[in-house]
Amino acid sequence: MTPIRPSPPPPPDSVSELALFGGPPAKTKPFPDWPVHDERERAALLEVLDSGVWWRTPGTRVAAFEQAFAELHEARHGIAITNGTHALEVAVAALGIGPGDEVLVPDSTFVATAGAVLSVGALPVLVDVKAGSGCLDPELAASAIGPGTVAMIVVHMGGHPADLDALAGLAESRGIALIEDCAHAHASRWRDRPVGTHGALGTFSFQMSKLLTCGEGGIVITDDDDLARRLRSVHDCGRREGEWFYAHFEYGSNFRMSEWQGAVLSAQLERLDEQTRLRHANGIVLDELLGAIEGVTPQPLDPRCTRNSHYAHISHIDPEAFAGVGRDRLVEALAAEGIPNQAAYPPLHELDLFTSGAYRRRLAPPAAEARHAFLEGAFPESVRAGRETFWVPQTALLGDELDMEEIAAAFEKVRSHADELEGP
Ligand SMILES: Cc1ncc(COP(=O)(O)O)c(C=O)c1O
């Protein structure tokens, strides 16, 4: 999540109730602290310190964490990685994706989802998302598959799984790999099965804002034994398990996690189930409270999503009900009321990376010079998501019922005073 900008000083002679202009904030008590930690993390870190084994290769902590995280997601293998961006890069490399290949990517996501495809010289083909869920639209994905398409990456937006029935079915019927970018969705469930193994593999991030964190980190999980071997090799300089340390069998790099991170993550993992249940339950409360406010429509909970880990509670705000006030001003007004929040990702096709053509420098001819028709199309839903959807972060959903009521009270307060907020 991006840091919140400080509010501007109140205008002189203000009589507004808005906290942005000096009124009392809607939030009266602080949200719980993040990250959560206690003696368990402290003891685990001291153990690593005293053991003298700080790196993964001879260590035991990363290996223990990999196994526990994979088990929690009902996967056979887990390969811990330096961060979630690298987890995606290792994933596409281990799947053998390369120059000349195309991979479908939702237009609404963090840049790393598309960047991973470029990292191996393949073309990310951007596809619009579905209204409501904000996840890859299965029908548009089906029509974007071409002769060069070898995979698609789905993002479980805000923790809510994409339509895995439709997307896993599509991947299977068209013979392409399904990659789940689960950076938002640790322990989320679709038809009561954890995310991450509905396709070839799943990637996760443990960056500070994520649902499980050690500051920076990531993991790839898979059920496929051969793919697991390739993933492990790519993340460890092209080595093979059991072979000489200086034997390198394919191109790889050093994406290994350190023992410090493994130790912290194992301690963090002990709280994940309880935290996920709490966020899922609070998400339902917030759906009801925010859904009752004019112009506010929370991301709907699909009945097939049996656990939403809620990296973010996402709501669409109808600008008309908020006096046409722009996104950034609403973010500021809510933040001043004591509600951490941010707008959704800008659509990828609007990033300089794509508009300037810089992405082409990662491609080999003929793809580097080819016309990329998808960039000429419209992406109405990712554009709408980027302009009109707001995220309340997972840390707020670890609060109690009063916290949820105060979040809703802040939205209602900003809505009813929206005409006092000027500017974009
Ligand atoms: C959807 C998505 N994918 C990938 C990543 C990359 O993870 P990391 O920040 O650990 O590199 C993020 C991080 O914000 C993300 O939100």
The ligand as an ORCA input file, in Angstrom:
! r2SCAN-3c Opt
* xyz 0 1
  C      -0.519     -8.363     -7.477
  C       0.916     -8.267     -7.080
  N       1.817     -9.055     -7.686
  C       3.114     -9.020     -7.355
  C       3.592     -8.173     -6.387
  C       5.051     -8.101     -6.114
  O       5.411     -8.456     -4.807
  P       6.709     -7.819     -4.118
  O       6.368     -6.441     -3.688
  O       6.969     -8.736     -2.953
  O       7.824     -7.850     -5.090
  C       2.688     -7.340     -5.712
  C       3.168     -6.425     -4.657
  O       2.576     -5.422     -4.335
  C       1.325     -7.383     -6.075
  O       0.426     -6.589     -5.462
*
